[in-house]
């Protein structure tokens, strides 16, 4: 007898035999297969959302191949379903040559239309099509809109597509169920430890099960009857016994990068393919739930595929589809400003609320390259209690000790942070593209680090990066997993419900476990090159962030004081362009060349929208007056410094060389140039206008000297060598040398940049092993004018050239380095270096809504891993009594080691964009030595001025020249002064940047009838009358609402 034989003391190899039998069962699930024939192959114009073939169809059959890169075609065929199949579950099976198991990153894809309706995707992971005979009939017209894909980055290479399979068949459900249950049981057998009580029992059941299958004639009626018997047996045995007290929630999901190895227009089609497949699966499996987190994708679908959008609306109403995740796109959190991150959530949550009446309670950011210390406060004040990611597990040096913890932000705010701990087979990093196999379900618990606190975990399953999403296999595996002994309990559950329960667990701590707190940034020890890659895009993002602030501010003043309608529609459109391009593969610089060609055009489109807004706004704020130009100080401190008055050629002919007078008739320093005049202004009050009047005059030339190698200003004695490097900076006010003895400043350094992987993403700690110093200074010129000194340097390096003007001012201690680079290098990194004669073990870095101190030592692996970090406008290295800040107007990558600050200027990767950063770059960086504490040295204010230079508008100030907004404290920065999103009240937002606690009084000339504090979603608190006074905690973001 079999059971007696099982007692024999040797291996019968049952496990391997059953695995082999399962391969046969897998193929036998589809009965009565019939090939489709009579295909036609058509051209397509490639337009987004096109639904009709072009030209004349060419007859083709199975085996037909075609090639292309970003090529669209159509394949049409008529499927004739036998009427004898009535009542059967009819499927179609297609294979067009795409790779199986990938995330649709470079392979061909297609969208199937049946009888003219969008139906579902057919790609490398979705070969099976559900055919609904009752709805669509026995004759169904099939049209596949085919896309070749883009081959995955780098130099374009054609993909090959082929009609490998095109069949209709009947799905035999007992055979299908047996396959999935037996496969899950066998995989579980492999996973369970040798001493597990159910391990051998599972194998025994499988052996017994397959003795019931009659393989005499596979495909015969007798075969399928025996399969039914085998299924009944195995299903009766597998009743979910022996499960641990662990619960796994499952949510279908597809990660669709808004752009990466494909363009935005391709993403619009990827979303259509993915979402139509989700809808089709939901028709068949009522328990199936799905999550998509990015409103930008819904907005695309609403515009391009309104029929799919209506299906989504229906699924949301049914409770099967969760539109949540908070941000407009899953944005970069190293480079985007604090206000941009707030708008990501504000615009994103408003969309979900308006379109689906859905409230986002969690931030879903699985694939972003590090998370700012500012995030917890922004989330909490946006009504978001939970943060989810997987990416920190990609660290290349240290592993974060927690997977569920309280994340404390720089102001002290806490949110719950949770890492989804699903792994791919053989890997230890976590993935957001999970699956529902026994390995994933058991592994998510085994990997989890906080077992003493929580026994409920989450898996997001589905193919992604390039979309595609869950398959029927994922759903069937989930059904079977709950039957298998030894695996955790599983159920489909929406993330909102899961995270609510997780927050209760963290609060109540029913297991009396240790609830950890992480107080600091979540720095990703990987992808450090993304602080620098694609410099133009980073520059445009910074420029547009500041311009949005300015346009909103002036639009609000024009509406409230002059009755000009607030152009919310254009402003929102511009914001959406900017927010979209902050996606975590666009802004970091890790996309293909075509994405950046598109982004150039999109930033120009946003700028044009803002130009249109400004036409009406400036017409109200600036009155026509010949010979008058007006500056607006849009900061909350009195502003002095250089300003620019652009002029027409006609005005220049009249005024060039003449005096420039302020509103009081006092002459200001002026330097005339080809397109206008630079002037030096003094003490323009905060949020006030100031007018200036040029007088006719004769052209004057600046002093020029070409042979000196040192100059002296009211602040410094400066010297340089033949290589154009600064050999001395003597601070006259402080009476000390800035540079360490024997070291040079503004030393331009080039490094070989060939990382071990991910060319555009990575930067290695060993780059100094192959460092070159640029020394070929081919030209130096010194000029002096009314404002200060300019020293021009020109360097040649290999195929590239760097032109730079060092600007020193008589009335400002900041030293600017205005730079233009013609960069023609490949896999080279460019930095500038500033050594400082101070003793320090940490430094201060400007980040969103505040700043952070980071160690600059290498005492631990945690410190050493931060060999390149992100900062925004400035970094500061100091000792008590002296320090030096390095400022910039569009750069983010920095490293500070011992006494030297380095700013990373350019990175020229070859993958995925093989032309990355080749071309002309214009940027400015600066240094600001100081002999007082950093917050007394005006670093924040000076960095603001560098990034938001004063530029005049022709005309007189229509609103006078007094301050429209001011504060009685200096430790804050105004981030927004605008109209509210869903009404006409005024929003004022500012943040504390010195780490100082205290009360702040707001003064405004607006007629404020009442005011209140509100959250970042602009939900008001209790309105008050009278004085506007609030308490401001260290690094707190404060938002006020005014009734005017």
TIVORO-758935 format. One line per 8 residues: number of its first residue (from 1); their letters; for each residue x, y, z of C-alpha. Coordinates in steps of 0.25 Angstrom, whole numbers, plus 5000, padded with zeros to 4 digits. Example, Ala and Ser with C-alpha at 12.3 -4.5 7.8 and 13.67 -1.06 7.14 Angstrom:
// TIVORO-758935
1) as) 5049/4982/5031  5055/4996/5029
This chain:
// TIVORO-758935
1) xxxxxxxx) 5000/5000/5000  5004/5015/4998  5004/5019/5012  5012/5007/5016  5022/5010/5005  5023/5024/5011  5030/5018/5023  5042/5014/5015
9) xxxxxxxx) 5055/5022/5020  5058/5028/5007  5054/5040/4998  5043/5036/4988  5046/5050/4981  5031/5053/4982  5033/5068/4983  5040/5068/4969
17) xxxxxxxx) 5030/5059/4963  5019/5068/4967  5025/5080/4962  5027/5073/4949  5012/5069/4949  5008/5083/4952  5014/5088/4939  5005/5079/4932
25) xxxxxxxx) 4993/5083/4940  4996/5098/4937  4995/5095/4922  4982/5087/4923  4974/5098/4930  4970/5103/4916  4961/5093/4908  4958/5092/4894
33) xxxxxxxx) 4968/5102/4889  4965/5108/4876  4975/5117/4868  4970/5131/4863  4973/5135/4848  4971/5146/4839  4978/5157/4845  4981/5171/4839
41) xxxxxxxx) 4992/5180/4843  4990/5195/4842  4998/5208/4844  4995/5218/4855  4998/5233/4857  5003/5231/4871  4994/5242/4877  4989/5240/4892
49) xxxxxxxx) 4976/5233/4893  4975/5229/4878  4964/5219/4876  4965/5216/4861  4975/5210/4851  4980/5218/4840  4983/5214/4825  4980/5201/4820
57) xxxxxxxx) 4981/5188/4827  4991/5177/4823  4987/5163/4825  4996/5155/4834  4996/5142/4842  5002/5136/4855  5017/5137/4854  5017/5151/4848
65) xxxxxxxx) 5028/5159/4854  5030/5174/4853  5040/5184/4860  5040/5198/4865  5044/5208/4876  5033/5216/4881  5024/5211/4869  5009/5210/4870
73) xxxxxxxx) 5001/5200/4861  4988/5193/4861  4985/5178/4860  4971/5174/4857  4964/5160/4857  4950/5155/4858  4948/5144/4869  4937/5135/4866
81) xxxxxxxx) 4932/5127/4878  4925/5114/4876  4911/5114/4881  4913/5101/4887  4922/5108/4897  4909/5115/4903  4910/5115/4918  4925/5112/4918
89) xxxxxxxx) 4936/5122/4923  4942/5126/4910  4956/5132/4910  4965/5137/4899  4980/5135/4900  4990/5145/4893  5005/5146/4894  5012/5157/4886
97) xxxxxxxx) 5026/5154/4890  5027/5163/4902  5036/5158/4914  5029/5151/4925  5030/5156/4939  5036/5170/4937  5030/5183/4941  5027/5188/4927
105) xxxxxxxx) 5039/5196/4927  5043/5194/4913  5035/5183/4906  5024/5184/4896  5009/5186/4902  4996/5187/4896  4982/5192/4899  4970/5183/4894
113) xxxxxxxx) 4957/5188/4889  4945/5178/4888  4934/5183/4879  4939/5197/4880  4940/5197/4895  4953/5199/4903  4955/5185/4910  4968/5182/4916
121) xxxxxxxx) 4983/5181/4914  4991/5170/4907  5005/5170/4911  5016/5161/4916  5008/5158/4929  4994/5159/4924  4992/5148/4913  4978/5144/4917
129) xxxxxxxx) 4966/5152/4913  4952/5149/4919  4942/5148/4908  4927/5151/4912  4919/5144/4902  4906/5149/4908  4909/5164/4907  4918/5164/4894
137) xxxxxxxx) 4912/5152/4886  4918/5140/4879  4925/5149/4869  4935/5159/4875  4943/5169/4868  4956/5171/4874  4966/5183/4872  4979/5183/4879
145) xxxxxxxx) 4986/5197/4879  5000/5192/4880  5012/5200/4885  5026/5195/4883  5032/5201/4896  5045/5209/4897  5055/5198/4900  5058/5203/4914
153) xxxxxxxx) 5067/5215/4913  5081/5218/4906  5083/5219/4891  5070/5215/4885  5069/5200/4880  5057/5194/4873  5048/5184/4880  5043/5172/4873
161) xxxxxxxx) 5028/5168/4874  5022/5155/4869  5009/5148/4869  5013/5136/4876  5000/5132/4882  4985/5136/4878  4975/5126/4883  4961/5124/4889
169) xxxxxxxx) 4958/5113/4899  4950/5109/4911  4955/5111/4925  4953/5098/4933  4951/5103/4947  4954/5091/4955  4967/5089/4948  4970/5104/4950
177) xxxxxxxx) 4967/5103/4964  4975/5090/4966  4987/5097/4960  4987/5109/4968  4984/5101/4981  4994/5090/4979  5005/5100/4974  5003/5109/4987
185) xxxxxxxx) 5003/5096/4996  5016/5092/4989  5023/5105/4990  5019/5106/5005  5025/5092/5007  5038/5098/5002  5037/5110/5011  5033/5103/5024
193) xxxxxxxx) 5045/5098/5033  5048/5083/5035  5042/5082/5048  5029/5089/5045  5017/5081/5049  5010/5082/5035  5021/5082/5026  5021/5067/5023
201) xxxxxxxx) 5006/5066/5024  5005/5076/5013  5014/5067/5004  5006/5055/5008  4993/5062/5003  4999/5066/4990  5004/5052/4987  4990/5046/4991
209) xxxxxxxx) 4983/5057/4982  4991/5054/4970  4989/5039/4971  4974/5043/4968  4978/5050/4955  4976/5041/4943  4987/5045/4933  4984/5033/4923
217) xxxxxxxx) 4978/5043/4913  4980/5058/4917  4969/5067/4912  4959/5055/4912  4946/5056/4919  4951/5045/4929  4964/5054/4931  4955/5066/4935
225) xxxxxxxx) 4946/5057/4944  4958/5052/4951  4963/5066/4953  4950/5070/4959  4952/5059/4969  4966/5063/4972  4962/5077/4975  4951/5073/4984
233) xxxxxxxx) 4960/5065/4992  4971/5075/4993  4961/5086/4996  4955/5078/5007  4969/5076/5013  4974/5090/5013  4965/5097/5022  4974/5108/5028
241) xxxxxxxx) 4979/5100/5040  4992/5102/5047  4993/5117/5044  5001/5127/5052  4994/5138/5059  4998/5148/5048  4990/5155/5039  4994/5160/5025
249) xxxxxxxx) 4985/5170/5018  4986/5170/5002  4983/5182/4993  4985/5181/4978  4993/5193/4973  5002/5197/4961  5013/5206/4962  5013/5215/4950
257) xxxxxxxx) 5025/5224/4949  5019/5237/4943  5031/5237/4934  5044/5229/4934  5048/5220/4923  5037/5226/4915  5030/5240/4913  5018/5246/4920
265) xxxxxxxx) 5010/5243/4908  5013/5228/4909  5009/5229/4923  4995/5233/4919  4994/5221/4911  5000/5212/4922  4990/5217/4932  4979/5214/4922
273) xxxxxxxx) 4984/5200/4920  4986/5197/4934  4973/5203/4939  4964/5196/4929  4971/5182/4933  4967/5186/4948  4953/5188/4944  4952/5175/4936
281) xxxxxxxx) 4958/5167/4948  4948/5174/4958  4936/5169/4949  4941/5154/4951  4946/5155/4966  4937/5163/4975  4947/5162/4987  4958/5169/4978
289) xxxxxxxx) 4962/5183/4984  4971/5193/4977  4979/5205/4980  4985/5216/4971  4991/5228/4979  4994/5238/4968  4983/5249/4964  4992/5252/4952
297) xxxxxxxx) 4989/5239/4946  4974/5240/4949  4974/5254/4942  4981/5248/4930  4970/5237/4929  4959/5247/4931  4964/5255/4919  4968/5244/4910
305) xxxxxxxx) 4959/5232/4913  4946/5237/4920  4940/5223/4918  4951/5217/4927  4949/5229/4937  4934/5226/4939  4938/5211/4942  4947/5216/4952
313) xxxxxxxx) 4936/5225/4958  4927/5213/4959  4938/5204/4966  4941/5215/4976  4926/5216/4979  4925/5201/4981  4937/5202/4991  4946/5193/4982
321) xxxxxxxx) 4956/5204/4977  4963/5213/4987  4967/5227/4981  4977/5231/4992  4991/5234/4995  4992/5249/4997  5001/5255/4987  4998/5260/4973
329) xxxxxxxx) 5010/5251/4969  5019/5242/4977  5029/5254/4977  5044/5255/4981  5046/5259/4995  5060/5264/4994  5059/5275/4984  5045/5280/4984
337) xxxxxxxx) 5043/5292/4993  5034/5291/5006  5023/5299/4999  5024/5290/4987  5022/5278/4996  5010/5285/5003  5004/5288/4989  5006/5273/4985
345) xxxxxxxx) 4997/5269/4997  4988/5281/4996  4985/5279/4981  4985/5264/4982  4975/5263/4993  4966/5274/4987  4966/5265/4975  4962/5253/4982
353) xxxxxxxx) 4952/5260/4990  4945/5267/4978  4945/5255/4969  4942/5244/4978  4939/5250/4992  4951/5242/4997  4960/5247/5008  4974/5243/5008
361) xxxxxxxx) 4979/5239/5022  4993/5234/5018  5005/5237/5009  5009/5226/5000  5023/5228/4995  5029/5215/4993  5040/5218/4983  5045/5232/4986
369) xxxxxxxx) 5060/5234/4989  5060/5240/5003  5051/5247/5012  5052/5261/5018  5052/5264/5033  5041/5274/5029  5031/5263/5025  5025/5259/5038
377) xxxxxxxx) 5020/5273/5041  5015/5275/5027  5007/5262/5027  5001/5264/5041  4997/5278/5037  4991/5273/5025  4982/5263/5032  4991/5251/5028
385) xxxxxxxx) 4995/5242/5040  5003/5231/5033  5015/5230/5024  5018/5218/5016  5030/5214/5008  5039/5203/5004  5051/5210/4999  5060/5212/5011
393) xxxxxxxx) 5062/5197/5011  5071/5200/4999  5082/5206/5007  5096/5201/5003  5102/5202/5017  5093/5202/5029  5079/5196/5031  5069/5204/5038
401) xxxxxxxx) 5066/5196/5051  5051/5198/5050  5040/5195/5040  5028/5202/5048  5031/5214/5057  5028/5228/5061  5035/5238/5052  5038/5251/5059
409) xxxxxxxx) 5040/5263/5050  5049/5275/5053  5038/5283/5060  5035/5271/5069  5022/5266/5061  5021/5251/5060  5014/5242/5050  5013/5227/5049
417) xxxxxxxx) 5023/5222/5039  5022/5208/5033  5031/5200/5023  5024/5190/5014  5034/5178/5016  5031/5169/5004  5043/5164/4997  5046/5158/4984
425) xxxxxxxx) 5051/5144/4984  5066/5144/4988  5066/5159/4991  5066/5166/5005  5061/5179/5000  5047/5182/5001  5038/5184/4989  5025/5191/4986
433) xxxxxxxx) 5023/5182/4974  5019/5170/4982  5012/5158/4980  5003/5148/4987  5011/5136/4986  5014/5128/4999  5028/5133/4999  5023/5147/4999
441) xxxxxxxx) 5012/5145/5010  5022/5137/5019  5034/5146/5016  5027/5159/5019  5025/5154/5034  5039/5148/5034  5046/5161/5030  5038/5170/5039
449) xxxxxxxx) 5046/5176/5051  5035/5180/5060  5029/5167/5064  5028/5171/5078  5018/5182/5075  5010/5178/5063  5005/5166/5056  4997/5172/5045
457) xxxxxxxx) 5005/5175/5032  5002/5180/5018  5005/5175/5004  5003/5183/4991  5003/5173/4980  5004/5175/4965  5014/5178/4954  5019/5192/4953
465) xxxxxxxx) 5028/5203/4950  5023/5203/4936  5009/5199/4941  5002/5187/4937  4997/5183/4951  4991/5171/4957  4988/5158/4949  4978/5147/4951
473) xxxxxxxx) 4989/5139/4957  4991/5149/4968  4976/5148/4972  4976/5133/4971  4988/5132/4979  4982/5140/4990  4970/5132/4990  4978/5119/4992
481) xxxxxxxx) 4988/5125/5002  4977/5126/5013  4975/5111/5012  4989/5107/5014  4994/5103/5027  5007/5110/5032  5004/5123/5025  4999/5136/5032
489) xxxxxxxx) 4984/5139/5030  4981/5147/5018  4970/5156/5014  4968/5168/5004  4967/5181/5011  4968/5195/5007  4980/5203/5012  4972/5213/5019
497) xxxxxxxx) 4966/5202/5028  4979/5196/5030  4986/5208/5034  4975/5213/5043  4977/5199/5051  4992/5201/5051  4991/5214/5057  4982/5209/5068
505) xxxxxxxx) 4992/5198/5070  5003/5208/5072  4995/5217/5081  4989/5206/5090  5001/5196/5089  4993/5184/5093  5006/5175/5093  5014/5184/5102
513) xxxxxxxx) 5025/5185/5092  5035/5195/5090  5030/5206/5081  5042/5213/5074  5044/5227/5071  5052/5232/5059  5056/5247/5061  5063/5251/5048
521) xxxxxxxx) 5062/5251/5033  5061/5237/5026  5073/5238/5018  5074/5228/5007  5089/5222/5006  5087/5221/4991  5084/5229/4979  5093/5241/4984
529) xxxxxxxx) 5095/5245/4969  5081/5249/4968  5084/5262/4976  5091/5267/4963  5087/5259/4950  5080/5268/4940  5084/5281/4945  5075/5289/4936
537) xxxxxxxx) 5063/5282/4941  5067/5285/4955  5069/5300/4952  5056/5301/4945  5049/5295/4957  5055/5305/4967  5052/5317/4958  5038/5312/4956
545) xxxxxxxx) 5036/5310/4971  5040/5325/4974  5032/5330/4962  5019/5323/4967  5021/5330/4980  5023/5343/4974  5011/5342/4964  5001/5337/4975
553) xxxxxxxx) 5006/5348/4984  5004/5359/4974  4991/5353/4969  4985/5353/4983  4989/5368/4984  4983/5371/4971  4970/5364/4974  4968/5370/4989
561) xxxxxxxx) 4973/5384/4986  4969/5386/4971  4958/5376/4968  4966/5369/4958  4960/5354/4957  4970/5344/4963  4973/5335/4951  4972/5322/4959
569) xxxxxxxx) 4971/5314/4947  4984/5318/4940  4991/5318/4953  4986/5304/4956  4990/5299/4943  5004/5304/4945  5005/5298/4958  5001/5284/4953
577) xxxxxxxx) 5012/5285/4942  5022/5288/4953  5017/5277/4962  5016/5267/4951  5031/5270/4948  5035/5268/4963  5032/5253/4961  5043/5244/4967
585) xxxxxxxx) 5049/5240/4954  5048/5254/4946  5053/5264/4956  5064/5255/4962  5070/5253/4947  5068/5238/4945  5059/5238/4933  5062/5236/4918
593) xxxxxxxx) 5066/5248/4909  5052/5250/4903  5046/5253/4917  5056/5265/4918  5053/5269/4904  5038/5269/4908  5041/5276/4922  5048/5288/4915
601) xxxxxxxx) 5035/5290/4907  5026/5288/4919  5034/5298/4928  5032/5308/4916  5017/5305/4916  5016/5308/4931  5024/5321/4929  5015/5325/4918
609) xxxxxxxx) 5003/5323/4927  5009/5331/4938  5012/5342/4928  4998/5343/4924  4994/5344/4939  5004/5355/4940  4998/5363/4929  4986/5367/4936
617) xxxxxxxx) 4992/5367/4950  5004/5376/4946  4994/5385/4939  4987/5388/4952  4999/5389/4961  5008/5397/4953  5003/5410/4947  5008/5415/4933
625) xxxxxxxx) 5018/5426/4936  5029/5430/4927  5043/5429/4932  5038/5421/4945  5042/5407/4949  5037/5400/4961  5043/5389/4970  5035/5380/4979
633) xxxxxxxx) 5041/5374/4992  5034/5361/4993  5042/5357/5006  5038/5359/5020  5051/5367/5024  5056/5381/5019  5064/5378/5007  5077/5384/5002
641) xxxxxxxx) 5086/5380/4990  5087/5379/4975  5075/5381/4967  5072/5380/4952  5064/5389/4943  5062/5383/4929  5060/5394/4918  5056/5394/4904
649) xxxxxxxx) 5066/5399/4894  5058/5412/4892  5059/5415/4907  5074/5411/4907  5077/5421/4896  5071/5431/4905  5076/5428/4919  5089/5420/4917
657) xxxxxxxx) 5100/5426/4925  5091/5435/4933  5088/5436/4948  5077/5427/4955  5069/5434/4966  5060/5427/4976  5046/5432/4980  5053/5443/4989
665) xxxxxxxx) 5061/5448/4978  5074/5442/4984  5084/5436/4974  5087/5421/4975  5099/5414/4970  5097/5410/4956  5104/5401/4946  5099/5402/4931
673) xxxxxxxx) 5099/5389/4923  5094/5385/4909  5080/5382/4913  5078/5391/4925  5084/5396/4938  5089/5390/4951  5086/5398/4963  5089/5397/4978
681) xxxxxxxx) 5076/5399/4987  5076/5401/5002  5065/5397/5012  5053/5395/5004  5043/5391/5014  5037/5377/5014  5026/5375/5004  5027/5389/4999
689) xxxxxxxx) 5028/5395/4986  5040/5405/4982  5041/5414/4970  5053/5418/4963  5055/5429/4952  5067/5429/4942  5072/5442/4936  5077/5444/4922
697) xxxxxxxx) 5092/5444/4922  5105/5440/4914  5111/5427/4914  5121/5424/4924  5131/5413/4924  5135/5404/4936  5150/5404/4941  5157/5392/4936
705) xxxxxxxx) 5170/5385/4940  5176/5372/4934  5189/5370/4941  5186/5369/4956  5185/5356/4964  5179/5362/4976  5168/5373/4980  5164/5379/4993
713) xxxxxxxx) 5149/5383/4996  5143/5389/5008  5141/5375/5013  5153/5366/5008  5167/5365/5003  5166/5355/4991  5177/5348/4983  5177/5337/4973
721) xxxxxxxx) 5188/5329/4966  5190/5326/4951  5180/5315/4951  5169/5324/4955  5168/5318/4970  5167/5327/4982  5179/5327/4990  5175/5337/5000
729) xxxxxxxx) 5162/5343/5006  5165/5352/5018  5153/5357/5025  5156/5371/5029  5144/5373/5038  5148/5360/5046  5163/5362/5045  5166/5348/5041
737) xxxxxxxx) 5169/5339/5029  5157/5331/5024  5165/5319/5017  5174/5309/5024  5189/5311/5021  5193/5305/5008  5179/5303/5003  5172/5309/4991
745) xxxxxxxx) 5157/5313/4990  5148/5312/4978  5156/5300/4973  5149/5293/4962  5150/5278/4963  5147/5268/4953  5144/5253/4956  5143/5240/4948
753) xxxxxxxx) 5128/5237/4951  5126/5222/4947  5118/5216/4958  5115/5201/4961  5101/5202/4956  5090/5212/4952  5099/5223/4945  5090/5235/4947
761) xxxxxxxx) 5086/5231/4961  5099/5227/4968  5111/5234/4973  5122/5226/4980  5130/5230/4992  5143/5227/4985  5142/5238/4974  5154/5245/4980
769) xxxxxxxx) 5163/5233/4976  5162/5239/4962  5161/5254/4964  5166/5265/4954  5168/5280/4958  5165/5289/4946  5177/5298/4945  5176/5303/4930
777) xxxxxxxx) 5172/5317/4933  5173/5323/4919  5168/5337/4923  5166/5347/4935  5161/5360/4934  5158/5370/4946  5147/5381/4945  5143/5391/4956
785) xxxxxxxx) 5130/5399/4955  5121/5407/4965  5115/5394/4972  5128/5387/4973  5138/5378/4966  5137/5367/4956  5148/5357/4953  5146/5349/4940
793) xxxxxxxx) 5152/5335/4939  5152/5325/4927  5156/5311/4929  5158/5300/4918  5156/5286/4922  5157/5275/4911  5145/5278/4902  5138/5287/4912
801) xxxxxxxx) 5140/5302/4916  5136/5309/4929  5134/5324/4929  5132/5331/4942  5131/5345/4948  5134/5346/4963  5126/5358/4968  5130/5366/4981
809) xxxxxxxx) 5122/5377/4986  5126/5389/4994  5113/5389/5002  5111/5374/5004  5120/5363/5009  5115/5352/5000  5124/5348/4989  5117/5343/4976
817) xxxxxxxx) 5122/5333/4966  5114/5335/4953  5117/5323/4945  5114/5318/4930  5119/5304/4926  5119/5298/4913  5120/5284/4918  5123/5273/4908
825) xxxxxxxx) 5129/5262/4917  5123/5248/4919  5123/5241/4933  5130/5253/4939  5126/5260/4952  5129/5275/4954  5130/5281/4968  5135/5294/4974
833) xxxxxxxx) 5143/5294/4987  5144/5304/4999  5153/5300/5011  5150/5308/5023  5160/5311/5035  5150/5306/5046  5149/5294/5055  5136/5287/5054
841) xxxxxxxx) 5130/5273/5055  5116/5276/5049  5110/5286/5039  5097/5293/5037  5089/5290/5024  5077/5298/5018  5065/5288/5016  5050/5290/5014
849) xxxxxxxx) 5044/5299/5024  5057/5300/5033  5071/5294/5034  5078/5282/5039  5091/5279/5046  5099/5267/5041  5112/5261/5045  5123/5263/5036
857) xxxxxxxx) 5132/5253/5043  5133/5238/5039  5133/5232/5052  5122/5222/5049  5116/5215/5037  5104/5224/5038  5113/5237/5037  5122/5231/5026
865) xxxxxxxx) 5109/5227/5018  5106/5242/5017  5118/5245/5008  5108/5253/4999  5096/5260/5004  5085/5269/4999  5083/5284/5003  5075/5295/4997
873) xxxxxxxx) 5080/5309/4997  5092/5309/5007  5101/5301/5016  5109/5306/5027  5122/5302/5034  5126/5309/5047  5133/5309/5060  5129/5319/5071
881) xxxxxxxx) 5132/5333/5066  5134/5330/5051  5128/5322/5040  5126/5322/5025  5113/5319/5017  5113/5314/5003  5100/5318/4996  5095/5314/4982
889) xxxxxxxx) 5083/5317/4973  5080/5303/4967  5089/5293/4973  5086/5282/4983  5098/5272/4985  5108/5275/4995  5119/5269/5003  5127/5274/5015
897) xxxxxxxx) 5139/5267/5021  5147/5272/5032  5150/5287/5028  5145/5287/5013  5131/5290/5007  5129/5284/4993  5117/5288/4984  5114/5278/4973
905) xxxxxxxx) 5112/5286/4960  5110/5275/4949  5108/5260/4947  5109/5255/4933  5103/5241/4933  5101/5233/4920  5089/5224/4925  5077/5225/4924
913) xxxxxxxx) 5080/5238/4917  5092/5237/4908  5093/5252/4907  5091/5256/4921  5096/5270/4925  5103/5272/4911  5102/5286/4907  5101/5300/4914
921) xxxxxxxx) 5099/5302/4928  5097/5316/4935  5097/5317/4950  5102/5325/4962  5108/5320/4975  5113/5329/4986  5121/5330/4999  5117/5338/5012
929) xxxxxxxx) 5128/5338/5023  5122/5343/5036  5128/5346/5050  5114/5344/5057  5104/5333/5059  5099/5327/5046  5085/5333/5049  5090/5347/5052
937) xxxxxxxx) 5099/5346/5039  5087/5348/5030  5090/5335/5023  5076/5332/5020  5073/5346/5015  5085/5346/5006  5082/5332/5000  5067/5337/4998
945) xxxxxxxx) 5073/5349/4990  5082/5341/4982  5070/5332/4978  5060/5343/4976  5067/5355/4971  5060/5369/4971  5055/5372/4957  5048/5384/4953
953) xxxxxxxx) 5035/5386/4945  5033/5398/4937  5023/5408/4943  5019/5414/4956  5014/5407/4969  4999/5407/4969  4999/5403/4983  5008/5413/4989
961) xxxxxxxx) 5022/5410/4995  5018/5406/5010  5019/5392/5015  5007/5383/5012  5012/5372/5022  5022/5372/5033  5025/5364/5046  5031/5368/5059
969) xxxxxxxx) 5041/5356/5059  5052/5353/5049  5053/5338/5051  5042/5334/5040  5041/5333/5025  5028/5335/5017  5025/5324/5008  5012/5328/5002
977) xxxxxxxx) 5002/5340/5002  4991/5336/4993  4976/5333/4991  4971/5321/4997  4968/5309/4988  4954/5308/4990  4949/5322/4993  4953/5336/4993
985) xxxxxxxx) 4959/5338/5007  4974/5341/5008  4984/5331/5012  4998/5335/5019  5008/5324/5022  5021/5325/5028  5031/5316/5036  5041/5318/5047
993) xxxxxxxx) 5055/5316/5042  5065/5318/5054  5060/5308/5064  5054/5319/5073  5041/5319/5081  5033/5331/5083  5021/5340/5080  5019/5347/5066
1001) xxxxxxxx) 5011/5359/5063  5006/5361/5048  5004/5375/5043  4997/5377/5030  4990/5388/5023  4980/5379/5017  4966/5382/5023  4965/5369/5031
1009) xxxxxxxx) 4951/5367/5037  4955/5355/5044  4966/5344/5044  4969/5330/5049  4979/5319/5049  4977/5308/5039  4984/5295/5035  4991/5293/5022
1017) xxxxxxxx) 4978/5288/5015  4973/5302/5018  4962/5297/5027  4959/5309/5037  4960/5309/5052  4952/5319/5061  4952/5333/5055  4956/5345/5063
1025) xxxxxxxx) 4956/5360/5063  4967/5369/5066  4982/5368/5067  4988/5356/5059  4997/5350/5069  5002/5335/5069  5011/5326/5076  5022/5320/5068
1033) xxxxxxxx) 5030/5308/5072  5044/5304/5066  5043/5301/5052  5028/5302/5052  5020/5304/5039  5008/5314/5042  4997/5317/5033  4987/5328/5035
1041) xxxx) 4974/5331/5028  4969/5346/5026  4955/5350/5024  4957/5363/5015
